């Protein structure tokens, strides 16, 4: 009988995770599964027995970044498994990097794990107790992304996400709540709810009811928000399309059950451009609807993304967008210059906008948004607000307000406060602001 050496070294897997938070959650799930089987996670290329690169394939620039990351992993390690959205273009990946060990598509967890097994087999006896019940995460301990569904039923003309990730596939609501509760019990202070179309949650499963805490709970956007709001953590909503039923969630924000924050990818405001984009739930009176929301919840902050230079966009369309931006008073906005993504229907639309016009409009958009941001942040000065601490350095603490999501929005700086700890929520009085950030002192 052959005995396994007690000092056998656990195989190590390196991870490179690109793209959006939804891809980050995919990486976390794969890591959790591998860790439960006894694998170690390597912090660098040199210490890894194999490297998994989770790619992004939404824009051509993202594809280029993914191919570069694969090349770097091959150069520095040599044993590379590719997964994620760009994995659907296996031929292109292998043409540029023929040495990759395996290529899988988005959220194909089992295939990734199988590829890792083939590259470097796990120990015979996995140490299941190495994995905490909430799983392993790539975010700091005090916040986590909560993915509630995969895929999307919309067919926006510029987007290829449905062809990459499929149609909407909602998770059972009790599964979502179980994961959320485990995260909060593990010390997570902020849950960031994500999917491709968060406000469509449950549509595909006909809002199926399941048992949660001995009570029936429907897989419906409003019901989920209500239940999450009972967990005692910050609940932040991302990628919310402004369907009519979103109105019902605003009172929950006014009550303090969920954060007064909506990430809504408007993409444009001109009716002609929105029609060409095939955007769902678009309407001409969105700015008035936002104003109505703010009457219910004055603290509501709205983050959005926009595209300039979409095929057929005229100067009048762009001026309409700038005027709408000022009227809606969007708190945070990202702007992209239209890229003709391979496979997108919009590529065939007439009226291509020259690159120099896209560039010029992008700068004008960002300047207009900066003015709005400066004004809105200046209005916060003098208020006392809760601040979630993210990090501490030699100059003090850096945190976020209820109006700021990690990585993409602004920060709250508490100069000299070096004794605070990440994950702590403190009361702070805002004493200054600029175009993106706030400065505060402990109240």
C-alpha positions in Angstrom: 0.0 0.0 0.0 1.4 3.4 -1.0 1.0 6.2 1.6 0.7 9.8 0.6 3.5 11.9 2.0 2.2 14.0 4.9 4.3 17.0 3.7 3.1 17.0 0.1 3.1 20.5 -1.2 -0.3 21.8 -2.3 -0.3 22.9 -5.9 -0.5 26.7 -6.4 -2.7 28.6 -8.9 -2.2 32.2 -9.9 -5.1 34.4 -11.0 -5.4 37.4 -13.3 -9.0 38.8 -13.2 -9.9 41.4 -15.8 -13.1 43.3 -16.6 -16.2 44.1 -14.6 -17.2 43.0 -11.1 -19.3 40.2 -12.6 -16.1 38.7 -13.9 -14.5 39.2 -10.5 -17.3 37.2 -8.9 -16.7 34.4 -11.5 -13.0 34.4 -10.4 -14.0 34.3 -6.7 -16.2 31.2 -7.3 -13.4 29.4 -9.2 -10.9 30.3 -6.5 -13.3 29.1 -3.8 -13.8 25.7 -5.5 -10.1 25.3 -6.1 -9.2 26.3 -2.5 -11.8 23.7 -1.2 -9.8 21.1 -3.1 -6.6 21.9 -1.4 -5.1 24.3 -4.0 -3.1 27.3 -2.8 -3.5 30.7 -4.5 -0.2 32.1 -5.6 0.5 35.8 -5.2 2.7 36.1 -8.3 3.7 34.3 -11.5 6.9 32.7 -10.1 5.1 30.8 -7.4 2.3 29.5 -9.5 2.1 26.0 -11.0 -0.5 27.3 -13.4 -2.1 30.7 -14.1 -5.7 31.3 -14.9 -6.5 34.5 -16.8 -10.1 35.6 -16.6 -10.6 37.8 -19.7 -12.9 40.6 -20.8 -14.2 40.6 -24.3 -16.8 43.5 -24.4 -14.8 46.1 -26.3 -11.9 45.8 -28.7 -9.7 47.7 -26.3 -10.6 45.2 -23.5 -9.8 42.3 -25.9 -6.4 43.8 -26.6 -5.8 44.1 -22.8 -6.9 40.5 -22.4 -4.5 39.2 -25.1 -1.7 41.3 -23.5 -2.4 39.8 -20.1 -2.4 36.2 -21.6 0.9 37.0 -23.3 2.4 38.3 -20.0 1.3 35.3 -18.1 2.8 33.0 -20.7 6.1 34.9 -20.7 6.4 34.9 -16.9 5.0 31.5 -16.1 4.4 29.5 -19.3 1.4 27.5 -18.1 -1.8 29.4 -18.7 -5.5 28.6 -18.7 -7.9 31.2 -20.3 -11.5 31.8 -19.3 -14.0 34.6 -19.3 -15.9 36.6 -22.0 -13.1 36.5 -24.6 -13.0 32.8 -24.2 -15.7 32.5 -26.8 -13.0 33.6 -29.4 -10.8 30.6 -28.8 -9.5 30.6 -32.3 -8.2 34.2 -32.0 -6.7 33.5 -28.6 -4.9 30.4 -29.8 -3.7 32.1 -33.0 -1.9 34.7 -31.0 -1.0 32.5 -28.0 -0.8 28.9 -29.2 0.8 27.8 -25.9 -2.3 28.2 -23.7 -3.3 25.0 -22.0 -7.1 25.5 -22.3 -9.7 28.1 -23.2 -13.2 28.2 -21.7 -16.0 30.8 -21.9 -17.7 32.9 -19.3 -19.0 31.4 -16.1 -17.9 27.9 -17.1 -16.6 27.1 -13.6 -16.5 23.3 -14.0 -14.5 23.5 -17.2 -12.0 25.8 -15.6 -11.6 23.6 -12.6 -11.2 20.5 -14.9 -8.5 22.4 -16.9 -6.7 23.1 -13.6 -6.9 19.5 -12.6 -5.4 18.4 -16.0 -2.6 20.9 -15.6 -1.8 20.3 -12.0 -3.7 17.5 -10.2 -5.0 18.4 -6.7 -3.9 16.7 -3.5 -5.7 13.4 -2.9 -7.3 14.6 0.3 -8.7 18.1 -0.1 -8.7 20.3 3.0 -12.3 21.5 3.0 -11.8 23.4 6.3 -9.5 25.8 4.5 -12.5 27.5 2.9 -14.7 29.8 5.1 -18.4 29.3 4.6 -18.7 32.7 2.7 -16.2 31.5 0.1 -13.0 33.3 -0.9 -13.0 36.9 -2.3 -10.7 39.2 -4.2 -12.1 42.3 -2.6 -11.2 43.6 0.8 -12.9 41.8 3.7 -15.4 44.6 4.4 -17.2 44.6 1.1 -18.2 42.0 -1.5 -20.1 41.8 -4.8 -23.3 39.8 -4.8 -24.2 38.5 -8.2 -27.9 37.8 -8.5 -28.2 36.6 -12.2 -26.3 35.8 -15.3 -26.9 37.0 -18.9 -29.3 39.5 -20.4 -32.5 39.5 -22.4 -31.9 42.9 -23.9 -30.5 43.2 -27.4 -28.8 46.6 -27.4 -27.3 47.2 -30.8 -23.8 48.1 -29.5 -23.6 45.1 -27.1 -22.5 41.5 -27.5 -23.0 40.5 -23.9 -26.0 38.2 -24.6 -23.9 36.3 -27.2 -21.1 36.0 -24.6 -23.1 35.2 -21.5 -26.5 34.1 -22.8 -30.0 35.2 -21.8 -31.1 36.2 -18.3 -30.7 33.4 -15.8 -31.7 34.5 -12.3 -30.5 32.7 -9.1 -33.2 31.4 -6.7 -33.8 34.2 -4.2 -33.1 31.9 -1.2 -29.6 31.1 -2.7 -28.9 34.8 -3.1 -30.0 35.5 0.5 -28.0 32.6 1.9 -24.9 33.9 0.3 -25.6 37.5 1.4 -26.2 36.4 5.0 -23.0 34.4 5.1 -21.0 37.4 3.9 -22.5 39.7 6.5 -21.9 37.2 9.2 -18.2 37.0 8.1 -17.8 40.8 8.6 -18.8 42.2 5.2 -20.2 45.7 5.8 -21.2 46.5 2.2 -22.9 44.3 -0.4 -22.7 45.5 -4.0 -25.6 43.9 -5.9 -24.6 43.2 -9.5 -25.9 41.4 -12.7 -26.2 42.4 -16.3 -29.7 43.7 -15.7 -30.4 43.9 -12.0 -33.9 45.3 -12.2 -35.0 42.4 -14.4 -34.1 39.9 -11.7 -36.6 37.0 -11.5 -38.3 37.7 -14.8 -37.0 34.5 -16.4 -38.1 32.3 -13.5 -41.5 34.0 -13.2 -40.5 35.5 -9.9 -40.4 32.1 -8.3 -41.1 31.9 -4.6 -38.8 30.1 -2.2 -38.5 29.8 1.6 -36.3 32.2 3.5 -36.3 32.2 7.3 -39.5 30.2 7.3 -41.3 32.7 5.1 -42.1 32.8 1.4 -40.0 35.2 -0.6 -40.4 36.0 -4.3 -37.5 36.4 -6.7 -38.5 39.9 -7.5 -36.4 43.1 -7.5 -38.3 44.9 -4.8 -38.7 41.8 -2.6 -35.0 41.1 -2.8 -34.1 44.7 -1.9 -36.4 44.5 1.1 -34.9 41.3 2.3 -31.3 42.4 1.8 -32.1 45.6 3.7 -32.8 43.5 6.8 -29.3 42.2 7.0 -27.8 45.3 8.6 -25.2 46.0 5.9 -24.9 48.7 3.3 -26.7 47.5 0.1 -25.7 49.2 -3.1 -27.5 48.6 -6.4 -25.6 48.4 -9.7 -26.6 48.1 -13.4 -30.3 49.0 -12.8 -32.3 49.7 -15.9 -35.0 52.3 -15.1 -38.1 50.1 -15.6 -41.2 51.5 -14.0 -41.0 49.2 -11.0 -37.7 50.8 -9.9 -39.8 53.6 -8.6 -40.9 51.2 -5.8 -37.4 50.9 -4.5 -36.8 54.6 -3.9 -38.8 54.7 -0.6 -36.5 51.9 0.7 -33.6 54.3 0.2 -35.5 57.1 2.0 -36.1 54.8 4.9 -32.4 53.8 5.0 -32.9 50.1 4.3 -30.7 50.3 1.2 -28.2 53.0 0.1 -29.5 56.0 -1.7 -27.5 55.1 -4.8 -28.4 53.8 -8.3 -26.0 52.8 -11.0 -28.1 53.2 -14.1 -26.4 52.7 -17.5 -28.4 55.4 -19.5 -25.8 55.4 -22.3 -27.5 58.5 -23.9 -30.4 60.9 -23.7 -31.4 61.7 -27.3 -34.5 59.7 -28.3 -33.1 59.2 -31.8 -29.8 57.7 -30.5 -31.5 55.6 -27.8 -33.8 54.2 -30.5 -30.8 53.3 -32.6 -29.1 51.7 -29.6 -32.3 49.6 -28.9 -32.1 50.6 -25.3 -34.7 49.1 -23.0 -36.9 51.3 -20.8 -35.8 54.5 -22.5 -38.1 57.4 -22.4 -37.8 61.1 -23.0 -38.9 62.2 -19.5 -36.2 60.4 -17.6 -34.9 63.6 -16.1 -38.3 64.4 -14.7 -38.5 60.9 -13.2 -35.2 61.4 -11.5 -36.4 64.6 -10.0 -39.4 62.8 -8.7 -37.2 60.2 -7.1 -35.2 62.9 -5.4 -38.4 64.4 -3.9 -38.9 61.1 -2.2 -35.2 60.5 -1.4 -33.3 63.8 -1.5 -30.0 62.1 -0.8 -30.2 59.8 -3.9 -27.0 59.7 -6.0 -27.1 58.4 -9.5 -24.1 57.0 -11.3 -24.2 56.3 -15.0 -22.3 55.6 -18.2 -22.7 57.2 -21.6 -21.5 56.6 -25.1 -20.6 59.5 -27.4 -20.0 59.2 -31.2 -22.6 56.5 -31.7 -23.4 56.0 -35.4 -25.8 58.6 -36.5 -25.2 60.9 -33.5 -25.6 64.5 -34.6 -24.4 67.6 -32.9 -28.0 68.3 -32.0 -28.2 64.8 -30.4 -25.0 65.6 -28.4 -26.3 69.0 -27.3 -29.5 67.2 -26.2 -27.4 64.9 -24.0 -25.4 67.8 -22.4 -28.6 69.6 -21.6 -30.2 66.5 -20.2 -27.1 65.9 -18.1 -27.4 69.3 -16.5 -31.1 68.8 -15.9 -30.8 65.4 -14.4 -27.7 66.4 -12.3 -26.1 63.0 -12.6 -23.7 62.6 -9.6 -21.1 60.4 -11.2 -20.7 59.6 -14.9 -18.3 57.6 -17.1 -18.1 58.3 -20.8 -16.9 56.1 -23.6 -16.2 56.9 -27.2 -18.1 54.4 -29.4 -16.1 51.4 -30.5 -17.4 49.1 -33.3 -17.3 45.9 -31.3 -16.9 42.9 -33.5 -20.3 41.2 -33.9 -22.4 44.2 -32.7 -25.4 45.1 -34.8 -24.6 48.8 -34.5 -21.6 48.3 -36.8 -23.9 48.3 -39.8 -25.7 51.5 -38.9 -25.1 54.5 -41.2 -23.6 57.8 -40.1 -20.3 56.7 -38.6 -18.9 59.6 -36.5 -15.2 60.5 -37.2 -12.7 59.7 -34.4 -11.7 63.4 -34.0 -15.4 64.3 -33.4 -15.8 61.5 -30.9 -12.7 62.8 -29.1 -13.9 66.4 -29.1 -17.4 65.4 -27.8 -15.8 63.2 -25.1 -13.9 66.1 -23.7 -16.9 68.4 -23.8 -19.0 65.7 -22.0 -16.3 65.3 -19.3 -16.0 69.0 -18.7 -19.8 69.4 -18.4 -19.9 66.5 -15.9 -17.0 67.8 -13.9 -18.9 71.1 -13.4 -22.0 69.2 -12.2 -19.9 67.0 -9.8 -18.2 70.0 -8.3 -21.5 71.7 -7.6 -23.1 68.6 -6.1 -20.1 67.8 -3.9 -19.9 71.4 -2.7 -23.5 71.0 -1.4 -22.3 68.2 0.9 -19.9 70.5 2.9 -21.0 70.9 6.5 -22.9 67.7 6.7 -22.2 64.9 9.1 -22.4 61.5 7.3 -21.4 57.8 7.9 -18.1 56.9 6.2 -16.9 53.4 5.5 -13.1 53.2 5.9 -11.4 51.4 3.1 -7.7 51.9 3.9 -5.2 53.6 6.2 -1.9 55.1 5.1 0.7 57.4 6.8 -1.4 60.5 6.1 -4.7 59.2 7.5 -7.8 57.2 6.5 -9.5 56.9 3.2 -13.1 55.9 3.1 -16.3 56.2 1.1 -19.7 57.8 1.6 -23.0 56.2 0.9 -22.8 58.0 -2.5 -19.5 56.3 -3.6 -19.0 52.8 -4.9 -15.5 51.3 -4.6 -13.0 51.7 -7.4 -15.3 53.8 -9.7 -16.5 56.7 -7.6 -14.9 59.2 -5.2 -13.4 59.0 -1.8 -13.6 60.7 1.6 -10.3 61.7 3.1 -9.8 61.9 6.9 -6.4 63.5 7.3 -4.4 62.4 10.3 -6.8 59.6 11.3 -4.3 56.8 11.3 -5.8 54.8 14.2 -9.0 53.8 12.3 -9.3 50.3 10.7 -10.6 49.2 7.3 -14.2 48.1 7.5 -15.0 50.6 10.3 -18.0 52.9 9.8 -17.5 56.3 11.5 -19.4 59.6 11.6 -17.6 62.4 9.9 -18.3 66.0 9.1 -17.4 67.1 5.6 -15.2 70.2 5.6 -14.1 70.5 1.9 -14.7 69.1 -1.6 -13.2 69.1 -5.1 -14.4 67.7 -8.4 -14.3 64.0 -7.3 -13.6 63.7 -3.5 -14.6 64.9 -0.1 -12.4 65.9 2.9 -13.8 65.3 6.4 -13.0 65.1 10.1 -14.4 62.8 12.7 -17.6 64.1 14.2 
